[in-house]
């Protein structure tokens, strides 16, 4: 199913460590499995997709950016801080 992580087979969640992380190859894994992939990687600045073996650089800001882009395409957004009313 596309609603579960291909590594641990747990369902993705909208927050926490089961949040979906989009890799450069457009495959997704949960944050927990992404962290495990990074821990096992020889070069911790990138991970290898477990499905297609394409490498994804891992600056944390880049992963967050990809997640935000994915969420915007899915029509959902992450909770944000309310703006003060003038």
N, C-alpha and C positions, 0 to 999 in steps of 0.2 A: 504494500500500500504506500502511496505517496505521503500519507500522514504519519509515517513512522520512520525512525532512524534506521538506515540499512545496516548499521553496525550492531546496535543493541536491541533493535526491533521494538523499542518503547515508542509510544505515541508522542509526537511533538506537543509542547505546551506553549502558551503565550508568554510565559515568564519563567525565570529560574534556569536551571542547568539543562532542561529539555527544550530550550528555545532552539529553533531551526537556524543553522549557520549555512550560508550559501558559499560554496567554493567557486573558484574561477571557472571550473568546468560545468557549472550550473547544477552539480549534484549537491544534495544537502545532507548534513549530519547534525546531531544535537550538540549543544555546547559541551556537555560532559564528554562525549566521544571525541570531539575536536580537541579538547584539552588532553585526552589520553593519547591521541595521535601525535600531538605536539611533544608530549613527554617522551615518547618512544622514538621520535625523529632524530636522526644524526645531526641535522641542521635544524635547530629549533625555530629558525625564522621562517620556515615553510613546512607545509604538510603535503603528503601525497594522498590523493583521493583513493579511498579503498575500492572504488568501483572501476575507475578508468586509469588510475596511476598518474594523472596530471598533477603537477605541483602547484600549490597555492601559497603565495607569500602570506605571512601571518602578522603584519602589524595590526594590533588590536583595533585601531581606528578604521582600518580597511575592512575588517570583518563586520564591524558595526555599521559601516556605510552600506555594505552590501545587504545587510539585514534590513536596514531602513528602506532601501530601494525595493527589496522584495515585498516588504509590508505595504509600501505605497502601491505597488502593482496589484496586490491582493485586495486592496480597498480597506485595509485595517491600519491602525496606527498604534504606536506604543503610547502609554500614558505620558502626558506631559504636564509640566507645571502650569497651572492656570495663570493667565496674564492679569495684572491688576486692572480694574475698571477705572477709566479716567474720571 
